Amino acid sequence: MSAVARSTAGLPVRNPRTGEADYVIHPPDAAALAALAARLRVAQPAWAAAGVAHRADVLRRWCAAIEAAPQPLIAALAADTGRYALAVNELNVLRGAVEGNAALAAKLLAPAGERASVTPGIGIVTQPVPYALAGIISPWNFPFLLSVLDTVPALLAGCAVIVKPSEVTPRFIRPLMASIASVPELAGVLAFVEGDGRTGAALIGQADIVCFTGSVATGRKVALACAERFIPACLELGGKDPAIVLASADPVRAAEIVLRASVQATGQACQSIERVYVDRRIHDRFLEALVERARQVTLNHPDIHRGQIGPLIFANQAEIIAAQLDDARRGGAQVLTGGQIERHGGGAWLRPTVVTGVTPGMKLMTEETFGPVIPVVPFSDVEEAVTLANDSLFGLSAAVFGEEAEALAVAARLEVGAVSINDGGLTTEAWDAEKNSFRLSGMGPSRMGPSGLLRFTRKRALLIRRGRAKDLGDFEEERAAPR
């Protein structure tokens, strides 16, 4: 952040493990952000002209700089999120993201040869043209991973990039900027800035394309602000991912996978399973196995290096989850495990919470929970299961468990962007699988696969006349055929 002037007023940041405000950020004011954007724009043309191979080499050197001294970044991420192992895993994605996107860029951005138009006498050459400045606004649940997921392809496409991570988890920004500063070519076109929603709004005013990951409510504001400026908005928003467990599934194994896919990262992931529909014929065995295994899960408190469930990162999320559970209880639902927000060391924690007796209209079944809560509902036939799974304002992803051919047939009927077969949350592993967010879960091209790279470019067509060009004489009235 040293390259960006900071505002005099600092914003306190809460520690998710202690509940204490033990860190302060200093967002840039509007003038400083505008100056930063201008500086990056100056460097961007040379960055784009240098070619994919050069850009990939620079990013590889950035990876090497982080890998040579990862501990400051890991410590900051662990403090941001209250979990250590996942902080390490977040860093591990950078190398793969760079190599995978570099391979794509080498193929997709290679100079194209001329082709003949369907109109005789015209040749066509298509050129990808990067947006000069991409603005990335990333969330608090995976601060590093969800920052670089958009940043890396934008850089490889030839853009300069400003990233505004969430003010809830900003500690990683300063050590990350130190790593960027160690690679001068990268420092010329990439900056992370501290700030809250006002900084994000100001960034939209400076960028040529915006990628936002977060809530539907904020996503609407981002989309409107981008529309005002006639710039693209790529939105990855909420989810209420269903899982369907067919009678042909192994109920015990399905329960084990559903538990992991629901409570991994404390359920604070957009692709977490938040609704589970189980065939009545295996429902009881599935539920018994799920409850048994849920009760064995431990908190990573007091030792961050032990246990499986971290704290709820965002304090307000604990209130949202508690309100959803209270609403479900009032409606007659039964909480079989967990169910109470626990306070340890000042942080908010929730053990895996299995809920039965839920109905479709409950907040727990309609609103995003973003916590380790697993409502389980029996179904009588596949038609009912598909109807229940599709009964949502969201359409991010889903999971189906069962004999593969049957599961694939059910998956093809789900109104979501991706379906994991006999697993959950595979979108976090298959980064090269293109998918779109349905309904309120997002807008714009896929952030995965080729589209995840090409969305940072526009197409320029060079139209080459071969042979005689028309002149005004070709448009003389006398040449028109008689009516």
DRENFILO-461373 format. One line per field, with one value per residue (C-alpha): residue number from 1; residue in one letter; x, y negated, z. Coordinates in steps of 0.1 Angstrom, whole numbers, plus 5000, padded with zeros to 4 digits. Each point is the difference from the previous one (the first is absolute). Layout:
num: NUM	...
residuo: A	...
xx: X	...
yy: Y	...
zz: Z	...
//
This chain:
num: 1	2	3	4	5	6	7	8	9	10	11	12	13	14	15	16	17	18	19	20	21	22	23	24	25	26	27	28	29	30	31	32	33	34	35	36	37	38	39	40	41	42	43	44	45	46	47	48	49	50	51	52	53	54	55	56	57	58	59	60	61	62	63	64	65	66	67	68	69	70	71	72	73	74	75	76	77	78	79	80	81	82	83	84	85	86	87	88	89	90	91	92	93	94	95	96	97	98	99	100	101	102	103	104	105	106	107	108	109	110	111	112	113	114	115	116	117	118	119	120	121	122	123	124	125	126	127	128	129	130	131	132	133	134	135	136	137	138	139	140	141	142	143	144	145	146	147	148	149	150	151	152	153	154	155	156	157	158	159	160	161	162	163	164	165	166	167	168	169	170	171	172	173	174	175	176	177	178	179	180	181	182	183	184	185	186	187	188	189	190	191	192	193	194	195	196	197	198	199	200	201	202	203	204	205	206	207	208	209	210	211	212	213	214	215	216	217	218	219	220	221	222	223	224	225	226	227	228	229	230	231	232	233	234	235	236	237	238	239	240	241	242	243	244	245	246	247	248	249	250	251	252	253	254	255	256	257	258	259	260	261	262	263	264	265	266	267	268	269	270	271	272	273	274	275	276	277	278	279	280	281	282	283	284	285	286	287	288	289	290	291	292	293	294	295	296	297	298	299	300	301	302	303	304	305	306	307	308	309	310	311	312	313	314	315	316	317	318	319	320	321	322	323	324	325	326	327	328	329	330	331	332	333	334	335	336	337	338	339	340	341	342	343	344	345	346	347	348	349	350	351	352	353	354	355	356	357	358	359	360	361	362	363	364	365	366	367	368	369	370	371	372	373	374	375	376	377	378	379	380	381	382	383	384	385	386	387	388	389	390	391	392	393	394	395	396	397	398	399	400	401	402	403	404	405	406	407	408	409	410	411	412	413	414	415	416	417	418	419	420	421	422	423	424	425	426	427	428	429	430	431	432	433	434	435	436	437	438	439	440	441	442	443	444	445	446	447	448	449	450	451	452	453	454	455	456	457	458	459	460	461	462	463	464	465	466	467	468	469	470	471	472	473	474	475	476	477	478	479	480	481	482	483
residuo: M	S	A	V	A	R	S	T	A	G	L	P	V	R	N	P	R	T	G	E	A	D	Y	V	I	H	P	P	D	A	A	A	L	A	A	L	A	A	R	L	R	V	A	Q	P	A	W	A	A	A	G	V	A	H	R	A	D	V	L	R	R	W	C	A	A	I	E	A	A	P	Q	P	L	I	A	A	L	A	A	D	T	G	R	Y	A	L	A	V	N	E	L	N	V	L	R	G	A	V	E	G	N	A	A	L	A	A	K	L	L	A	P	A	G	E	R	A	S	V	T	P	G	I	G	I	V	T	Q	P	V	P	Y	A	L	A	G	I	I	S	P	W	N	F	P	F	L	L	S	V	L	D	T	V	P	A	L	L	A	G	C	A	V	I	V	K	P	S	E	V	T	P	R	F	I	R	P	L	M	A	S	I	A	S	V	P	E	L	A	G	V	L	A	F	V	E	G	D	G	R	T	G	A	A	L	I	G	Q	A	D	I	V	C	F	T	G	S	V	A	T	G	R	K	V	A	L	A	C	A	E	R	F	I	P	A	C	L	E	L	G	G	K	D	P	A	I	V	L	A	S	A	D	P	V	R	A	A	E	I	V	L	R	A	S	V	Q	A	T	G	Q	A	C	Q	S	I	E	R	V	Y	V	D	R	R	I	H	D	R	F	L	E	A	L	V	E	R	A	R	Q	V	T	L	N	H	P	D	I	H	R	G	Q	I	G	P	L	I	F	A	N	Q	A	E	I	I	A	A	Q	L	D	D	A	R	R	G	G	A	Q	V	L	T	G	G	Q	I	E	R	H	G	G	G	A	W	L	R	P	T	V	V	T	G	V	T	P	G	M	K	L	M	T	E	E	T	F	G	P	V	I	P	V	V	P	F	S	D	V	E	E	A	V	T	L	A	N	D	S	L	F	G	L	S	A	A	V	F	G	E	E	A	E	A	L	A	V	A	A	R	L	E	V	G	A	V	S	I	N	D	G	G	L	T	T	E	A	W	D	A	E	K	N	S	F	R	L	S	G	M	G	P	S	R	M	G	P	S	G	L	L	R	F	T	R	K	R	A	L	L	I	R	R	G	R	A	K	D	L	G	D	F	E	E	E	R	A	A	P	R
xx: 5000	5030	4995	4965	4993	4977	4971	5007	4970	5007	4974	5003	5000	4986	5020	4976	5017	5000	4973	5024	5007	5037	5008	4994	4998	5004	4980	5013	4980	4984	5029	5025	4981	4996	5038	5007	4977	5017	5034	4989	4984	5034	5017	4973	5007	5035	4988	4975	5025	5026	4981	4986	5033	5015	4969	5000	5037	4994	4972	5022	5026	4972	4991	5036	5003	4970	5012	5034	4985	4964	4997	4991	4972	4988	5001	4979	4975	4997	4993	4975	4980	5008	5011	5036	4998	4976	5023	5028	4977	4990	5036	5005	4975	5021	5025	4973	4979	5030	5011	4964	4991	5034	4994	4965	5014	5027	4973	4971	5020	5023	5000	4973	5004	4978	4968	4977	4967	4967	4999	5022	5031	5005	5026	4995	5027	4986	5021	4993	5004	5003	4982	5025	4990	4981	4985	4997	4978	5004	4983	5011	4995	5031	5018	5031	4985	4970	5022	5025	4973	4990	5033	5023	4979	4996	5037	5007	4975	5020	4980	5013	4981	4990	4986	4978	4997	4974	5005	4991	5032	5027	5031	5014	5002	5032	5021	4986	5009	5035	5002	4987	5026	5028	4990	5002	4983	4970	4999	4995	4967	4986	4989	4980	4983	4984	4965	4963	4970	5008	5033	4984	4975	5029	5018	4971	5003	5036	4998	4992	4986	4990	4999	4981	4995	4976	4964	4970	4992	5034	5002	4969	5017	5031	4980	4982	5032	5016	4970	5001	5036	4993	5027	4996	4992	5009	4981	5004	4973	4983	4989	4976	5015	4978	5012	4978	5008	4984	4990	5029	5025	5020	4983	5030	5025	4976	4996	5038	5003	4970	5014	5034	4984	4977	5023	5034	5013	4973	4974	5013	5002	4976	5001	4992	4971	4971	4970	5000	4972	5002	4979	4977	5013	5035	4991	5003	5033	5014	4988	5013	5035	4999	4991	5026	5028	4989	5003	5037	5010	5022	5006	5035	4999	5020	5028	4997	5021	4975	4964	4979	4976	5012	4982	4973	5022	4973	4983	4967	4999	4995	4969	4986	5005	4985	4970	4995	5002	4976	4975	5003	4995	4969	4987	5004	5035	5022	5037	5018	5036	5015	4976	5014	5024	5029	5023	5036	5028	4977	4994	4968	4999	4973	5004	4985	4963	4977	4963	4969	4963	5007	4975	5006	4990	5024	5028	5024	4988	4997	5028	5037	5013	5038	5006	5003	4963	4985	4962	4990	4967	4986	4985	4978	5010	5024	4974	4995	5038	5005	4971	5013	5036	4989	4978	5025	5008	5036	5017	5037	5007	4987	5009	4984	5009	4991	5007	5018	4977	4970	5018	5009	4964	4989	5028	4989	4967	5015	4999	5035	5033	5019	4991	5025	4993	5007	5019	4994	5016	5020	5000	5029	5021	4990	5010	5000	4963	4980	4967	4976	4981	4963	4973	5012	5033	5018	5003	5025	5024	5014	5029	5014	5017	5005	4972	5017	5029	4982	4975	5029	5004	4979	5002	5013	4994	5024	4980	5022	4987	5013	4993	4980	4984	4967	4998	4971	4992	4989	4971	4987	4962	5002	5016	4970	4978	4966	4971
yy: 5000	4977	4989	4987	4970	5010	4981	4986	5019	5037	5028	5026	5037	5027	5032	5030	5021	4974	4976	4972	4971	5005	4986	4968	4993	4966	4999	4978	4969	4994	4979	5026	5028	4980	4994	5037	5009	4974	5014	5035	4989	4985	5033	5022	4995	5012	5029	5010	4996	5022	5031	5030	5017	4970	4994	5037	4998	4969	5018	5031	4978	4986	5036	5007	4969	5011	5036	4989	4982	5011	4996	4963	5005	5032	4984	4970	5022	5022	4968	4989	5032	5018	5031	5011	5031	4982	4970	5023	5015	4966	4992	5033	4991	4972	5021	5022	4969	4984	5032	5009	4965	4996	5031	4987	4965	5014	5018	4976	4967	5012	4978	5011	5004	4985	5017	4993	4983	5015	4967	5005	4979	4993	5015	5001	4999	5001	4986	5003	4966	5000	4975	4975	5002	5028	4993	5031	4998	5032	5014	5011	5037	5009	4967	5010	5027	4980	4970	5019	5020	4970	4981	5026	5004	4963	4994	5028	4984	4968	4979	4979	5009	4984	5023	4989	5029	4999	4977	5031	5018	4975	5010	5020	4969	4985	5032	5007	4965	5006	5031	4981	4972	5026	5005	4965	5009	5013	4970	4978	5016	5015	4985	5011	4973	4999	4987	5006	4996	4963	5011	5026	4975	4976	5029	5005	4964	5007	5034	5012	5033	5011	5035	5002	5030	4995	4996	4996	4967	4985	5017	4980	4968	5009	5010	4967	4979	5019	4995	4963	5000	5025	5024	5038	5014	5036	5010	5032	4997	5023	5036	5024	5031	5032	5036	5029	5034	5027	5034	5015	4981	5015	4980	5002	4988	4973	4988	4997	4980	4978	4992	4989	4980	4983	4991	4997	4964	4998	5000	4966	5007	4992	5036	5015	5025	4982	5023	5038	5021	5037	5029	5013	5036	4990	4969	5015	5016	4968	4979	5023	5000	4962	4993	5025	4985	4964	5005	5011	4967	4978	4962	4987	4983	4993	5013	4987	5030	5026	5007	4997	4970	4964	4970	4981	4973	4972	4992	4991	5035	5015	4979	5010	5037	4998	4982	5027	5028	4982	4996	5037	5010	4979	5017	5034	5011	5021	4993	5033	4988	4966	4972	4974	4973	5006	4973	5010	4975	4972	5018	5014	5037	5025	5038	5020	4995	5027	4989	5020	4992	4970	4987	4982	4965	4998	4975	5029	5014	4968	4977	5005	5013	4999	5022	5037	5007	5031	5002	5035	5007	5033	5004	5027	4999	4983	4976	4987	4998	4979	4977	4994	4995	4975	4980	4972	4965	5012	5022	5003	5037	5033	5036	5034	5033	5034	5024	4979	5002	4993	4971	4984	5002	4982	4975	4990	4988	4977	4962	4993	4992	5031	5034	5022	5037	5022	4972	4964	4967	5013	4965	4992	5027	5000	4964	5006	5010	4971	4993	4971	4989	5004	4977	4977	5019	4978	4984	4999	5025	5030	4991	5035	5015	4981	4974	4992	4986	4987	4979	4976	4993	4985	5010	4977	5010	4989	5000	5002	4992	5023	4986	4970	4978	4984	4963	4975	5009	5034	4983	4979	5001	5010	5033	5010	5026	4987	5009
zz: 5000	5002	4964	5008	5022	5029	5015	5035	5016	5006	5000	5029	4991	5022	5007	4994	5027	5028	4990	5006	4976	4998	4965	4982	4963	4982	4968	4972	4994	4966	4987	5011	4983	4969	5000	5004	4972	4977	5009	4991	4968	4989	5004	4985	4963	5003	5022	4973	4972	5017	4992	5019	5005	5017	5022	5010	5009	5022	5018	5006	5016	5023	5009	5008	5022	5020	5002	5012	5030	5006	5037	5003	4975	5017	5034	4987	4983	5032	5020	4974	4999	5033	4982	4992	4977	4976	5000	4988	4974	4987	4992	4983	4973	4985	4982	4984	4990	4983	4981	4990	4988	4983	4979	4991	4992	4977	4980	5001	4996	4973	4968	4977	4963	4974	4990	4971	5008	4987	4981	4969	4998	5037	5023	5038	5028	5035	5029	5037	5017	5038	5021	5014	5036	5018	5034	5022	5032	5020	5031	5035	5000	4979	4999	4980	4978	4988	4994	4977	4983	4979	5003	4983	4968	4998	5001	4975	4977	5001	5024	5029	5032	5032	5027	5029	5025	5027	5030	5022	4990	4989	5019	4971	4978	5014	4998	4966	4987	5013	4978	4970	5006	4997	4964	4984	4967	5020	5024	4970	4991	5033	5033	5029	5020	5035	5003	5006	4978	4992	4986	4979	4986	4992	4983	4977	4990	4989	4983	4965	5012	5035	5015	5033	5023	5029	5010	4977	5016	4994	4966	4989	5009	4981	4970	5000	5005	4971	4978	5006	4986	4972	5013	5004	5034	5008	5031	5022	5027	5024	5000	5017	4986	5001	5002	4989	5014	4979	5012	4979	5021	5029	5029	5023	4974	4988	5035	5005	4968	5007	5034	4986	4972	5024	5029	4983	5006	5027	4972	4989	4963	4973	4987	5034	5001	5018	4993	4999	4984	5007	4986	5027	4995	5013	5019	5035	4994	4984	5029	5026	4984	4995	5036	5013	4980	5006	5037	4996	4983	5022	5002	4993	5034	5021	4977	4964	4989	5013	4991	4969	5004	5002	5013	4982	4983	4997	5033	4983	4985	5034	5005	4966	5007	5035	4986	4973	5026	5023	4971	4992	5036	5002	4969	5016	4988	5022	5005	5004	5004	5007	4996	5025	4993	5024	5014	5005	5006	4986	4967	4987	4992	4988	5000	4971	5003	4986	4997	4991	4998	4978	4975	4967	5012	5029	4998	5006	4966	4980	5012	4997	5034	4995	5030	5010	5000	4982	4996	4989	4982	4988	4966	4984	4964	4976	4988	5035	5006	4968	5008	5035	4989	4973	5024	5007	4990	4996	4974	5008	5002	5014	5006	4992	5016	4985	4971	4975	4970	5023	5017	4967	4988	5031	4998	4965	5014	5027	4994	5011	4984	5012	5015	5018	4995	5031	5016	5011	4992	4970	4985	5024	4984	4964	4993	4962	4999	4985	5018	5003	5031	4997	5014	5028	5004	4975	4967	4971	4984	5019	5023	4993	4969	4967	5007	5033	4980	4969	5020	5006	4963	4972	4964	4973	4964	4972	4968	4969	4966	4973	4966	4989	5028	4993	4993	4999	4965	5011	5018	4971	4999	4963	5009	5020	4984	4989	5023
//
